[in-house]
Amino acid sequence: MCASTKRVVGYLGLMLVFVFVSTVGCTTSEIEISEQEENNATGNVGNHEANHTTPNTSSNTTPNGAPNTGNAGNGGEHSCNDGIQNGRETDVDCGGPDCDPCGLDSSCENNSDCESQNCEDGICAPGTCATVNCEGGETCYRGTCYDECDDDDDCGGDERCFDEQHCAPIDCEGVNCDDDETCYFGGCYPECDVDTDCGDDETCTDNACIDPCTSVECGSGQGCYRGGCFDECSDHDECADARCEHDLCLPLDCDGVECRSDENCFHGSCEPACSGEEDCDGVAQCTEQSCVVASCDDGVQSGEQTDVDCGGPQCDPCEDGASCEVDEDCAGGACNFNVCEEARLPEVNTSSVTGITVDSVRLRGRIDVGGVPIPSNHGFCVDNTEDPSLTSTDCIELGETNLVGEFTETVTAAELPSGAPLYVRAFATNTQGTDYGDNVEFQLAPATPTNLTASDGTSNTHVELQWDSAEGATGYEILRDGDVIDTVSEANHNDGGATPPTITPGQATASQGEYSTHVALEVTGYSGEDGDAHTYQVRAVNDSAESELSNEATGYVGVGDISIQWQRSSGDSDSDYSNLSGATEDTHDDTTAPADGSGRYYQALVFSGNSELESTPAVRGYRSTAPEPFVYSASGDHTARRIDADGEQQWEFDETGNWVDGIAVDPDGYIYVASTDNKVRKFDPGGTEQWTFDGHTDVVDAVAVDQNGDVYSASWDETVRKINGDTGQEEWVYTGHSGRVFDVAVDQNGDVYTASADESVHKVSGSDGGFQWEYVGHEDWVRGVAVDGDRNVYTASSDGTVRKLDSDGDRLWTFDDHTDIVMSVAVDADGYVYSGSEDATVRKIDAGGNQEWSYTQHTSRVNGVAVDPEGYVYSASADNTVHKIDSSSGNVWTFEEHSGDVQDVDVAPGKLGAFPGEWL
């Protein structure tokens, strides 16, 4: 073979100087091969020159690069330039310990046999970085030294910073690549014809399998993927309109992403291309012509996901607002119209029940907030108790609904529970449970009332209505002449608003000075007519509805009994009227008219039931003037005396010859005395005796006279007798007592009250002396009795008490402040009570039985008391005196003309205590 070799000797300017050692035995073709090797060597050296570096030489060269030809030590046995392989050469004239190293493709045994210092499989192969020592600032690549670099800026314009280590020539000049490789942009890459000849992340470019990012330089904070520069990231949230894949924000529209011919870009990532699931080997799914392995964190919707990275059987449920197919696709638990929402109960209200009849009702509800998911059921629950529910009763179920708004259902009475009231709740149910509206109470409409009747004038105040009760009714509306006038709970009603009777009042008269004791009143000629007739109907109601109207009935208010109420003016003028107490008859005697003869106007109010009060024309009336009051006393000195208002004696009567125990005066000033000679005597106002009654058989202890002048006497013969005031003849005798009768009183009706030693008080009819009632509560003799205008009775007793009885003889109170026997009692028009006692006091007691004052100026027992219209009190005492006491218990005067015990006292006009009212 040709043993031509060529060595680099040195540099001359930019020219390389070669020394040809030998060409012996070389053919022309061998010389051409040597020249090609030379060119390769020259190219390599050129690279070094371009980088201004000098390659390291092996130990077989001189420092200037000339070959070592010294082989004299071989004894001439061989020569390193004889054109044959001999000695210890590994190839012709090279290799071994004696000759220079061999060139590329020469045979070798050790790396030292090769100029490249790289013996691979017995052949000298291009050098490797393991055999090359680069100078400082250089780095080795494929056996060649290049300038170190960090980026392209560190290299020349025709170079790039390959692998961020060395400046590689872009035109690949001087880059030694393996036989199955090719150089691209200064780097060695596997050779290829198509993309599929390359690895997964490489493409076949210029017959080199390269990463598309090989020739791409990205800016700070960016990285390259498949030929494009993208922002760096750590998760999807750092990318806008992109997804974080390969730690880069890859565009969803694949802009700038270079994929291989057998790939498609899927949301910024290159995936194997496919036309169906069979192309993806069952590992991935064919999505958008790309074999995509579904991932739950790649920022794209893939596989069976219903939205990006969520939903479907593999990924976590989606958040609210994401797309979905079933409830399980959603974290909130609800897929509502293919959109995830947070599961929630529907919100339901129960509306008022309408369309209520006897036979059916219309139930109403409203879904205010739709449930998520939509309700699978809705409807109404009805029961007799509150809070009906699906678990407590049979409900009216209307099924699934996506409604938001009102829903209704008409239900017959047969479908509802029996009884009343009923309670309804609307409901709606979804996966979250059941929501109920509030309770609404209702009832079926009541039945129509029947058999209505109305009274025809049987009442003068109202029309009485009655009807049959209606089932289901809680009340009834009353209609008069078509208008509702009232609502009642029972099946009857009295219509007090019906037209009342019409009254004609008639005429009134009043006496004018005819009587000193009263004004006589009378009304005549009044009349009345029935009220207007009315038409009535009734309908039943309950809290929910009302019935049809009942039958009609006609009724009216009758005139009935006509009532009277007398009124009197407050002064002497036709004005300011007020009712007269007890003046309700056609005729009335006004004993309360002014005693001084002042005139008053009178009118009668005439009415029937609730009719208008019709008034008669007013009339004026007055009493005759009453005389000045005189005081009359009865004494144990056998006299009866008349004393004037100043305490001066007018006259005395002393013809009885016995003690005078009792005295009374009638309205006309006549005087009556009771004596221990068993007689009753009458005197005229001048003191002249008129008659003597001697029907008693024992001492006559007391005498009383009524407004008509009739006389009543009480005797120790245990009787009470009525004596005609004009004739002195006995009219009746009462014998009901079993002990002495000490006192007698008469009321305005003429009924008589007695006080007896048998410890009782009797009431006796004034007309016939018949017994009416008895009081037996005292514990000793009853010594005195008096009666007021309301027929309350007052008693004085030896048991030391004063008692008040009502008109039926029942005790109202007991006064027990006296310290000894109570001898007498009197009462004034205002209900104040006065008592005289063995304890020498006079006491004033109020209407409630409490002491007002005590008069203590007597020196012995007080036998009798009387009071005049002005409130002055007169007392008769065993100290032989009569005292006049003012209303505050002060002494006005003392009469001292008697020479014996003063047994009784009376005053006229104005006798109080014998009967109510004033003498006029």
Secondary structure, DSSP 8 states (H G I E B T S, - for coil): ----EEEEEEEETTEEEEEEEE-TT--HHHHHHHHHHHHHHHHHHHHHHHTT------TTB-TTS-B----GGGTTS--TTSSS--TT-SBTTB-TTTS--B-TT-B-SSGGGBTTS-EETTEE----TTT----TTEEEETTEEEEB-SSGGGS-TTEEEETTTEEEETT-TT----TTEEEETTEEEEB-SSGGGS-TT-EEETTEEE-TTTT----TTEEEETTEEEEB-SSGGG-SSEEEETTEEEETT-TT----TTEEEETTEEEEB-SSGGGGTTTSEEETTEEE---TTSSS--TT-SBTTB-TTTS--B-TTSB-SSGGGBTTEEEETTEEEE-B--EEEE---BS--SSEEEEEEEEEE--BS--SEEEEEEESSSS--TTTS--EE-------EEEEEEEEGGGS-SSS-EEEEEEEEETTEEEE---EEE-------EEEEE-BSS-SS-EEEEEE--TT-SEEEEEETTEEEEEESSSEEEETTS---EEE--EEEE-BSS-SS-EEEEEE--EEE----EEEEEEEE-SS-B------EEEB----S-EEEEEEESSSSS--EEE-TT--SSEEEETTS-TT---EEEEEEEE-TTS--EE---EEEB-------EEEEEETTS-EEEE-TTS-EEEEE--SSS-EEEEEE-TTS-EEEEETTS-EEEE-TTS-EEEEE---SS-EEEEEE-TTS-EEEEETTS-EEEE-TTT--EEEEE---SS-EEEEEE-TT--EEEEETTS-EEEE-TTT--EEEEE---SS-EEEEEE-TT--EEEEETTS-EEEE-TTS-EEEEE---SS-EEEEEE-TTS-EEEEETTS-EEEE-TTS-EEEEE---SS-EEEEEE-TTS-EEEEETTS-EEEE-TTS-EEEEE---SS-EEEEEEES---SSSSS---
